[in-house]
Amino acid sequence: VWLRWFQSWPDPTLSTRTGRLPSIRAAMVGLSRSALVVLGALLTTVGLDVCAAAPAARLGPCGAGSCAETLLLAVKTTVTKGVGPGDESERVRLERTALVDSAPKFEKVRDNVGSQHMLGALQKLAVAVVNGTEQLTDMQREILQGIREGMERMVDATFTDHNESQAEVDRARDALAECDDDLDNVTIEEKARASRSKEASHSDCRAAQKSLKALRDKDCRTYHKSATNQGMPDCMKTYDPKPDIEDDYAMHSMHTCLSDISAWASQLNSSLSEERDDCHGAAKLHDRKILECNELQAAYETAFCSYHEGLTGGCSSYISCRSSKTASQRRVHAGVQVAEAGRKTEYEAAARIDCLLKVFDASATEQPERLQGCASIHVNTSALDIVYHAPTPALDCTTDPVATYPCDDQWLNRSYKTKAWYMEAPTAACTVCAHLTTPAPTPAPTPA
């Protein structure tokens, strides 16, 4: 077929393409039938993609429809240089050298096309050899040896590719795991603990504030009651500040009353002073406690805002990271699965090719059995199985604990207004979380 194809080339066309029509045609005629079978199989295998594997400096321009021609030209170039048509021994030697030297080109292109065409060609050749309709020449055996070496390199490359694919799958798993690592649960939990601690401190302070208010109220009520109910001596009701000095009884009654007043006033002044001090002291303690509790309230609200920002931001980033990395892992798995299936197909073909190559190495009596064994050979590809990793379960990252936040009505009710101390120790004005406030727009500049 290839001989007829070459012979069908019009002289002008070939001259335009290569300028070597007489030499190529003579070289093709010089090839034996068996060499044409193997060469045809190789050319069928590489097809038109050989251009990508052939250096332009060696093969020259290679257009659509002429790649196989150019490859064959490269293989046969040495045959046409200084060798006359009658010098068959030299021609055969150069044929063999050129074909063997071109094996790397065949191997490079084989990666683009696959081993299936090669397998089919070798099966036909093996059947022909076993049936006795074809005898292998030395040149064909050298070509087959080149195929064997190419298959060995292909198998090595297959396992290299397998390892790279497994590493890619593992990297996708690790990238997803990094989302868990990036979710700083430790810091978020620290913020939660700080918020709870400051809430407790504030609540305890307000409870103490309530107690101090009760003490202040009690002490001041006692003081006010004593001050408004002094219980003057009875003599003060009839006390005559201008007694008759001639009246001994009147003078005696004055001194007696003054003595009673003095004792009463001294005792009253002492008790009222003490009660006043108790009232004022309790009021001061209460006032200081209010200031302390207000500061603790602000600290609690700030801590809760920090917790709110950390948890909502962390969960948002985590969900986004999980979504992105899970999608990336799916894409990696899909691509690797295609490559895995292709590698197994190539590996199976290589194993069957190796089996057929061993048929050619066997004796004539062993060849039929070996060929039959190749037809039923089972190729174990489990070594090329990729271990895929299911996405790890997502961490529990819920924002429910911060669904309400400082100054929100529900938060105020939960954190302050429903507490036992609230009625006697009301809180100060609430501070809105800074990260939840919308900055006021910058006013436009006033025209000059």
Summary of the structure (lengths in Angstrom):
residues: 448
radius of gyration: 52.1
end to end distance: 92.0
largest distance: 182.9
contacts: 1257
relative contact order: 0.10
helix: 75%
strand: 0%
